[in-house]
Amino acid sequence: MAAGVLVCAGYLLLPDGDVSAAAVYNGLGVLSFAVIVAGIRRNRPAARRGWWIFAAGTICYVTADIVYEVTGFFLGHHPFPYWDDVIYFSAYPLLFAGLLMISRGSGRRESAGVIDAAIIATGVGLIFWIFVIQPTLGDAGTPLLERLVTVGYPTFDVLMCAVVTRLLSRSGARQTSLWLLALGCALNFTCDVGWSLTEAFTNYSGSIINVGFMLAYVLWAGAAVHPSMRDIGRRTGQAHFGRGRLVLLGGVTMMVPTVLFVQGVRGETINWVAIGIGAVVLFLLVVTRLGGFVGQTQRQSARLEELAMRDDLTGLANRRLLELQLRTAAATGTPQVCLLDLNGFKQVNDRLGHAVGDHLLIAVAARLSAELNGEGVLARMGGDEFALLLSDATVEEGGAVVDRLAGALRQPFEVDGHELLVGAAIGIADGGDPLDLLRRADVAMYAAKTSQARFRRYAVELDDRADEEARLGAEMRAALDTGQFHLVYQPIVSLPGGETRYVESLVRWTHPVRGFVSPGEFVPVAERNGLIVELGEWILRTACAQFVRWQATHGAAAPTRISVNVSARQLAEPGFAAVVADALAGNRMAPDCLIVEVTETAVFGGGVAVRAVEELHELGVKIALDDFGTGHSSLTLLQTVPVDVLKVDKSFVDNITEAGRHAVIATALIQVSDGLGLSAVAEGVETAEQAASLFELGYRYAQGYHFGRPVAEPAFHGPEVAAR
């Protein structure tokens, strides 16, 4: 393109009518055609057929130029009209067709772009008709054929203007190739207009206008070889009706009053027929265009509203749509709402990743939809929670539907090569205010989750329980802030002598009004409301500080380790291992003096919990599996979780002195422990006979009321079990 511009500049230095000037002009045209062909072959554009037709129009144009120059060279003048005009007129349709095919791309039609082009063509055509075409046709002193050919060029110029407009109004990005192509067409159109307005065509010799035509060839060639021409025919979206297009179309509609003003100022006879027709056509086109724009806006608005009411992942209704439907149903009847919360979904996310979790949610939504078969409104409320609105079902029918849903979820799901079994806690409620109805269903669902029931229907007493839990949670918050919690410690002793080796720290709550509140009452509440995280950190730091004080006070008689219970909620917290490390560092305590006790349930799901345990183990902290033997898959956990201590559940100790299954299981557990090099602690030892039997089976550590109850300050001197 730079070379082409230099050639165009050099052309201005050549004398008009010289053979060298003609050779440069036509040579550049032929070379541009060859470059266009090379660009099409190399880049293989999406709209290849349109480019080939455009190239054919270009060579026709160049051929007409050559015929024009050769005729003038041999005849000494340029006849008009002549054969070169025929070739020019055949070039225009090819150029138009090629450009339209390029702008349309893969064949998808855009009526908006066509109407925009028609509006601009009508406005420009009105001006040409009033000031060029009609005066030319009305010149009786000029032969008819010459007049027709003369008006043919401005007619094609109007069409060229429309094609360029269509090219620029297409959807998608404006690639460099597109701009070069459009600029070349605009330049060719401008020069054509200048040529059409020349008074003496037979004596035409316009170097400046010729340079414009030459630059158009250069721009077309550049458009063809630029790599971006490959993508012009590809669709990337709908054309944007922006401010620029609005100003352009508004300006075109002002051409009618402009023509009236110009003819009035010049004192000419106003061409009412042409202006009237042009005004009507422009009005109809603009109304059609605005109608299409309004229709498109309405469709997009409807689509956006639909998207706003639907869950992106599953395609189900979302909370907003459900609430709208619920208000409508509540105004005309007594609807029922069912809430479902999937069990074990978090473990799926942690173990297999969020992609599998998303696919599981999609599968659950599909199965529930199939089971309902259009009955009610099924919605995803967020996360792993779904809802169902039944507008006109009876209580019995609602219960039957819920029972069907629970049954459908009992079957495993095949997701990404995994067989996943998930259940759901389901709550159902009816009547009441729409928002209160959702709350009631949530209370019932929560009750189903805590009671392990298949589903629960809302009852007033469930609200009482929920209120009690809320009050207890608030009081726990205050208890943490005012220091109502304290720790007690239970010895873990060596067998057979009963010497204290370790202690387990346990939290207690003395309420100023309620008095003693059992851990079995407040710990589950703390687990559910998240307060266990803060409470657990306080327990950890307090236990570590107490351990260090005992070491300083009792020396060799002090316990060598202290254990702290950690919940699944704590393990799931980001950076839990860092919190433990900070507590140890803050108390200058060696990591291997701390035992973190976790339940099998807490780490069964794998994922974040197991990673947290692994990070703790890497710190040097000892890991104990609490209540071992009562969880999901005890032996499997020993392969996947780094464990140092097994705490054998009290249920296997209670009847250890009797022959039977308990003794067999207790024996098997100590053998597993010894085989894996782990320490085994028998929990819940309450009698000397149990302690003796455990020692005979091979147990060397035990814990229970026989050796000492949890107290704030245990005795760290020899065994004193006889009195107890």
Buried (B, 14 or more C-beta within 10 A) or exposed (E): BEEBBEBBEEBEEBEEEEEEBBEBBBEBBBBBBEBBBEBBEEBEBBBBEBBBBBBBBBBBBBBBBBBBBEBBEEEEEBBBBBEBBEBBBBBBBBBBBBBBBBBBBEEEEBEBBBBBBBBBBBBBBBBBBBBBBBEBBEEEEEEEEBBEBBBBBBBBBBBBBBBBBBBBBBBBEEBEBBBBBBBBBBBBBBBBBEBBEEEEBEEBEBBEBBBBBBBBBBBBBBBBBBEBBBBBBBBEEEBEBEEEBEEBBEEBBEBBEEBBEBBEEEEEEEBEEBBEBBBEBBEEBBEBBEEBBEEBEEEEEEEEEEEEBBBEEBEBBBBEBBBBBBEBBBEEEBBBBBBBBBBBBBBBBBBBEEEBBBBBBBBBBBBBBEBBEEBBBBBBBEEBBBBBBBBEBEEEEBBEBBEBBBEBBEEEBEBEEBEBEBBBBBBBBBBBEBEEBBBBBBBBBBBBBBEEBBBBBBBEEBBEBBEEBEEBBEBBBEBBEEEBBEBBBBBBBBBBEBBBBBBBBBBBBEBEEEEEBEEEEBBBBBBBBEBBBBBBBBBBBBBBEBBBEBBEEEEEEBBEBBBBBBBBBBBBBEEBBEBBBBBBEEBEBEBEBBBBBBBBBBBBBBBBBBBBBBBBBEBEBBBBBBBBBBBEEBEEBBEBBBBBBBBBBBBBBBBBBEEEEBBEBBBEBBEBBEEEEBBBBBBBBBBBEBBBBBBEBBBBBBBBEBBBEBEEEBEBEEBEBEEE
